[in-house]
Amino acid sequence: MQEPEPDPKMSGRVAMVALLVAFGVVALMVWIAG
């Protein structure tokens, strides 16, 4: 799957989702470890 053109809005949205996912993974790991 590849997009024809990078849309600034989509890029920002993907970055925000990636950040939330990363934060969730870290929180989950801390919760499991603790």
PDB file of N, CA, C, O and CB in Angstrom:
ATOM      1  N   MET A   1       0.847  -1.201   0.000  1.00  0.00           N
ATOM      2  CA  MET A   1       0.000   0.000   0.000  1.00  0.00           C
ATOM      3  C   MET A   1       0.881   1.248   0.000  1.00  0.00           C
ATOM      4  O   MET A   1       1.705   1.434   0.895  1.00  0.00           O
ATOM      5  CB  MET A   1      -0.957   0.007   1.232  1.00  0.00           C
ATOM      6  N   GLN A   2       0.705   2.084  -0.987  1.00  0.00           N
ATOM      7  CA  GLN A   2       1.441   3.342  -0.964  1.00  0.00           C
ATOM      8  C   GLN A   2       0.547   4.469  -1.435  1.00  0.00           C
ATOM      9  O   GLN A   2      -0.230   4.318  -2.378  1.00  0.00           O
ATOM     10  CB  GLN A   2       2.703   3.258  -1.836  1.00  0.00           C
ATOM     11  N   GLU A   3       0.670   5.602  -0.761  1.00  0.00           N
ATOM     12  CA  GLU A   3      -0.178   6.735  -1.102  1.00  0.00           C
ATOM     13  C   GLU A   3       0.458   7.546  -2.223  1.00  0.00           C
ATOM     14  O   GLU A   3       1.682   7.672  -2.274  1.00  0.00           O
ATOM     15  CB  GLU A   3      -0.425   7.619   0.131  1.00  0.00           C
ATOM     16  N   PRO A   4      -0.350   8.094  -3.115  1.00  0.00           N
ATOM     17  CA  PRO A   4       0.175   8.866  -4.244  1.00  0.00           C
ATOM     18  C   PRO A   4       0.921  10.125  -3.807  1.00  0.00           C
ATOM     19  O   PRO A   4       2.026  10.398  -4.276  1.00  0.00           O
ATOM     20  CB  PRO A   4      -0.955   9.248  -5.173  1.00  0.00           C
ATOM     21  N   GLU A   5       0.308  10.884  -2.907  1.00  0.00           N
ATOM     22  CA  GLU A   5       0.973  12.113  -2.451  1.00  0.00           C
ATOM     23  C   GLU A   5       0.840  12.266  -0.949  1.00  0.00           C
ATOM     24  O   GLU A   5      -0.211  11.964  -0.383  1.00  0.00           O
ATOM     25  CB  GLU A   5       0.388  13.346  -3.160  1.00  0.00           C
ATOM     26  N   PRO A   6       1.903  12.735  -0.293  1.00  0.00           N
ATOM     27  CA  PRO A   6       1.843  12.936   1.164  1.00  0.00           C
ATOM     28  C   PRO A   6       0.995  14.151   1.505  1.00  0.00           C
ATOM     29  O   PRO A   6       1.315  15.277   1.125  1.00  0.00           O
ATOM     30  CB  PRO A   6       3.260  13.102   1.750  1.00  0.00           C
ATOM     31  N   ASP A   7      -0.077  13.907   2.220  1.00  0.00           N
ATOM     32  CA  ASP A   7      -0.961  15.008   2.626  1.00  0.00           C
ATOM     33  C   ASP A   7      -0.517  15.511   4.000  1.00  0.00           C
ATOM     34  O   ASP A   7      -0.387  14.714   4.929  1.00  0.00           O
ATOM     35  CB  ASP A   7      -2.464  14.549   2.657  1.00  0.00           C
ATOM     36  N   PRO A   8      -0.284  16.816   4.147  1.00  0.00           N
ATOM     37  CA  PRO A   8       0.175  17.347   5.438  1.00  0.00           C
ATOM     38  C   PRO A   8      -0.762  16.990   6.581  1.00  0.00           C
ATOM     39  O   PRO A   8      -0.314  16.663   7.680  1.00  0.00           O
ATOM     40  CB  PRO A   8       0.319  18.854   5.360  1.00  0.00           C
ATOM     41  N   LYS A   9      -2.073  17.052   6.319  1.00  0.00           N
ATOM     42  CA  LYS A   9      -3.034  16.714   7.378  1.00  0.00           C
ATOM     43  C   LYS A   9      -2.897  15.241   7.763  1.00  0.00           C
ATOM     44  O   LYS A   9      -2.854  14.905   8.946  1.00  0.00           O
ATOM     45  CB  LYS A   9      -4.487  17.018   6.920  1.00  0.00           C
ATOM     46  N   MET A  10      -2.831  14.371   6.762  1.00  0.00           N
ATOM     47  CA  MET A  10      -2.699  12.938   7.031  1.00  0.00           C
ATOM     48  C   MET A  10      -1.391  12.673   7.771  1.00  0.00           C
ATOM     49  O   MET A  10      -1.351  11.873   8.706  1.00  0.00           O
ATOM     50  CB  MET A  10      -2.754  12.119   5.711  1.00  0.00           C
ATOM     51  N   SER A  11      -0.325  13.347   7.349  1.00  0.00           N
ATOM     52  CA  SER A  11       0.982  13.151   7.978  1.00  0.00           C
ATOM     53  C   SER A  11       0.911  13.497   9.461  1.00  0.00           C
ATOM     54  O   SER A  11       1.387  12.736  10.304  1.00  0.00           O
ATOM     55  CB  SER A  11       2.059  14.009   7.278  1.00  0.00           C
ATOM     56  N   GLY A  12       0.324  14.630   9.774  1.00  0.00           N
ATOM     57  CA  GLY A  12       0.198  15.044  11.174  1.00  0.00           C
ATOM     58  C   GLY A  12      -0.662  14.065  11.952  1.00  0.00           C
ATOM     59  O   GLY A  12      -0.381  13.745  13.107  1.00  0.00           O
ATOM     60  N   ARG A  13      -1.730  13.590  11.289  1.00  0.00           N
ATOM     61  CA  ARG A  13      -2.633  12.649  11.954  1.00  0.00           C
ATOM     62  C   ARG A  13      -1.900  11.345  12.254  1.00  0.00           C
ATOM     63  O   ARG A  13      -2.006  10.807  13.356  1.00  0.00           O
ATOM     64  CB  ARG A  13      -3.884  12.378  11.082  1.00  0.00           C
ATOM     65  N   VAL A  14      -1.159  10.842  11.275  1.00  0.00           N
ATOM     66  CA  VAL A  14      -0.407   9.594  11.454  1.00  0.00           C
ATOM     67  C   VAL A  14       0.619   9.766  12.570  1.00  0.00           C
ATOM     68  O   VAL A  14       0.809   8.865  13.388  1.00  0.00           O
ATOM     69  CB  VAL A  14       0.296   9.174  10.131  1.00  0.00           C
ATOM     70  N   ALA A  15       1.281  10.922  12.605  1.00  0.00           N
ATOM     71  CA  ALA A  15       2.278  11.183  13.644  1.00  0.00           C
ATOM     72  C   ALA A  15       1.620  11.179  15.022  1.00  0.00           C
ATOM     73  O   ALA A  15       2.170  10.635  15.979  1.00  0.00           O
ATOM     74  CB  ALA A  15       2.989  12.533  13.391  1.00  0.00           C
ATOM     75  N   MET A  16       0.439  11.789  15.116  1.00  0.00           N
ATOM     76  CA  MET A  16      -0.261  11.844  16.405  1.00  0.00           C
ATOM     77  C   MET A  16      -0.678  10.445  16.842  1.00  0.00           C
ATOM     78  O   MET A  16      -0.525  10.081  18.008  1.00  0.00           O
ATOM     79  CB  MET A  16      -1.498  12.767  16.316  1.00  0.00           C
ATOM     80  N   VAL A  17      -1.208   9.661  15.901  1.00  0.00           N
ATOM     81  CA  VAL A  17      -1.623   8.292  16.223  1.00  0.00           C
ATOM     82  C   VAL A  17      -0.417   7.470  16.654  1.00  0.00           C
ATOM     83  O   VAL A  17      -0.494   6.712  17.621  1.00  0.00           O
ATOM     84  CB  VAL A  17      -2.322   7.628  15.010  1.00  0.00           C
ATOM     85  N   ALA A  18       0.700   7.616  15.939  1.00  0.00           N
ATOM     86  CA  ALA A  18       1.918   6.871  16.279  1.00  0.00           C
ATOM     87  C   ALA A  18       2.382   7.247  17.682  1.00  0.00           C
ATOM     88  O   ALA A  18       2.812   6.388  18.451  1.00  0.00           O
ATOM     89  CB  ALA A  18       3.043   7.147  15.246  1.00  0.00           C
ATOM     90  N   LEU A  19       2.294   8.532  18.012  1.00  0.00           N
ATOM     91  CA  LEU A  19       2.708   9.001  19.336  1.00  0.00           C
ATOM     92  C   LEU A  19       1.813   8.388  20.412  1.00  0.00           C
ATOM     93  O   LEU A  19       2.299   7.932  21.447  1.00  0.00           O
ATOM     94  CB  LEU A  19       2.659  10.548  19.410  1.00  0.00           C
ATOM     95  N   LEU A  20       0.507   8.380  20.162  1.00  0.00           N
ATOM     96  CA  LEU A  20      -0.438   7.801  21.129  1.00  0.00           C
ATOM     97  C   LEU A  20      -0.179   6.313  21.306  1.00  0.00           C
ATOM     98  O   LEU A  20      -0.207   5.803  22.426  1.00  0.00           O
ATOM     99  CB  LEU A  20      -1.893   8.034  20.675  1.00  0.00           C
ATOM    100  N   VAL A  21       0.073   5.615  20.200  1.00  0.00           N
ATOM    101  CA  VAL A  21       0.342   4.171  20.261  1.00  0.00           C
ATOM    102  C   VAL A  21       1.618   3.922  21.063  1.00  0.00           C
ATOM    103  O   VAL A  21       1.653   3.035  21.917  1.00  0.00           O
ATOM    104  CB  VAL A  21       0.470   3.565  18.828  1.00  0.00           C
ATOM    105  N   ALA A  22       2.668   4.703  20.791  1.00  0.00           N
ATOM    106  CA  ALA A  22       3.934   4.539  21.506  1.00  0.00           C
ATOM    107  C   ALA A  22       3.719   4.775  23.003  1.00  0.00           C
ATOM    108  O   ALA A  22       4.235   4.026  23.832  1.00  0.00           O
ATOM    109  CB  ALA A  22       5.010   5.512  20.949  1.00  0.00           C
ATOM    110  N   PHE A  23       2.961   5.814  23.344  1.00  0.00           N
ATOM    111  CA  PHE A  23       2.687   6.126  24.745  1.00  0.00           C
ATOM    112  C   PHE A  23       1.915   4.988  25.400  1.00  0.00           C
ATOM    113  O   PHE A  23       2.190   4.608  26.538  1.00  0.00           O
ATOM    114  CB  PHE A  23       1.900   7.443  24.864  1.00  0.00           C
ATOM    115  N   GLY A  24       0.942   4.449  24.663  1.00  0.00           N
ATOM    116  CA  GLY A  24       0.148   3.331  25.182  1.00  0.00           C
ATOM    117  C   GLY A  24       1.005   2.110  25.442  1.00  0.00           C
ATOM    118  O   GLY A  24       0.841   1.435  26.459  1.00  0.00           O
ATOM    119  N   VAL A  25       1.922   1.822  24.523  1.00  0.00           N
ATOM    120  CA  VAL A  25       2.801   0.656  24.684  1.00  0.00           C
ATOM    121  C   VAL A  25       3.687   0.842  25.913  1.00  0.00           C
ATOM    122  O   VAL A  25       3.860  -0.085  26.704  1.00  0.00           O
ATOM    123  CB  VAL A  25       3.675   0.440  23.413  1.00  0.00           C
ATOM    124  N   VAL A  26       4.246   2.037  26.071  1.00  0.00           N
ATOM    125  CA  VAL A  26       5.105   2.313  27.231  1.00  0.00           C
ATOM    126  C   VAL A  26       4.305   2.177  28.524  1.00  0.00           C
ATOM    127  O   VAL A  26       4.770   1.568  29.488  1.00  0.00           O
ATOM    128  CB  VAL A  26       5.728   3.731  27.130  1.00  0.00           C
ATOM    129  N   ALA A  27       3.103   2.745  28.542  1.00  0.00           N
ATOM    130  CA  ALA A  27       2.256   2.667  29.736  1.00  0.00           C
ATOM    131  C   ALA A  27       1.922   1.210  30.057  1.00  0.00           C
ATOM    132  O   ALA A  27       1.935   0.807  31.220  1.00  0.00           O
ATOM    133  CB  ALA A  27       0.956   3.483  29.537  1.00  0.00           C
ATOM    134  N   LEU A  28       1.626   0.430  29.029  1.00  0.00           N
ATOM    135  CA  LEU A  28       1.299  -0.983  29.228  1.00  0.00           C
ATOM    136  C   LEU A  28       2.497  -1.730  29.809  1.00  0.00           C
ATOM    137  O   LEU A  28       2.347  -2.533  30.729  1.00  0.00           O
ATOM    138  CB  LEU A  28       0.856  -1.632  27.898  1.00  0.00           C
ATOM    139  N   MET A  29       3.695  -1.460  29.264  1.00  0.00           N
ATOM    140  CA  MET A  29       4.903  -2.132  29.755  1.00  0.00           C
ATOM    141  C   MET A  29       5.167  -1.765  31.213  1.00  0.00           C
ATOM    142  O   MET A  29       5.523  -2.622  32.022  1.00  0.00           O
ATOM    143  CB  MET A  29       6.123  -1.760  28.885  1.00  0.00           C
ATOM    144  N   VAL A  30       4.988  -0.480  31.541  1.00  0.00           N
ATOM    145  CA  VAL A  30       5.201  -0.033  32.924  1.00  0.00           C
ATOM    146  C   VAL A  30       4.181  -0.698  33.843  1.00  0.00           C
ATOM    147  O   VAL A  30       4.516  -1.126  34.947  1.00  0.00           O
ATOM    148  CB  VAL A  30       5.098   1.516  33.029  1.00  0.00           C
ATOM    149  N   TRP A  31       2.933  -0.783  33.379  1.00  0.00           N
ATOM    150  CA  TRP A  31       1.863  -1.393  34.180  1.00  0.00           C
ATOM    151  C   TRP A  31       2.168  -2.871  34.423  1.00  0.00           C
ATOM    152  O   TRP A  31       1.985  -3.369  35.533  1.00  0.00           O
ATOM    153  CB  TRP A  31       0.487  -1.235  33.475  1.00  0.00           C
ATOM    154  N   ILE A  32       2.633  -3.571  33.384  1.00  0.00           N
ATOM    155  CA  ILE A  32       2.954  -5.005  33.526  1.00  0.00           C
ATOM    156  C   ILE A  32       4.172  -5.176  34.439  1.00  0.00           C
ATOM    157  O   ILE A  32       4.199  -6.059  35.296  1.00  0.00           O
ATOM    158  CB  ILE A  32       3.226  -5.657  32.127  1.00  0.00           C
ATOM    159  N   ALA A  33       5.171  -4.323  34.243  1.00  0.00           N
ATOM    160  CA  ALA A  33       6.398  -4.431  35.046  1.00  0.00           C
ATOM    161  C   ALA A  33       6.101  -4.106  36.509  1.00  0.00           C
ATOM    162  O   ALA A  33       6.660  -4.729  37.412  1.00  0.00           O
ATOM    163  CB  ALA A  33       7.500  -3.482  34.497  1.00  0.00           C
ATOM    164  N   GLY A  34       5.219  -3.130  36.741  1.00  0.00           N
ATOM    165  CA  GLY A  34       4.912  -2.707  38.102  1.00  0.00           C
ATOM    166  C   GLY A  34       3.863  -3.617  38.687  1.00  0.00           C
ATOM    167  O   GLY A  34       3.457  -3.435  39.835  1.00  0.00           O
TER     168      GLY A  34
END
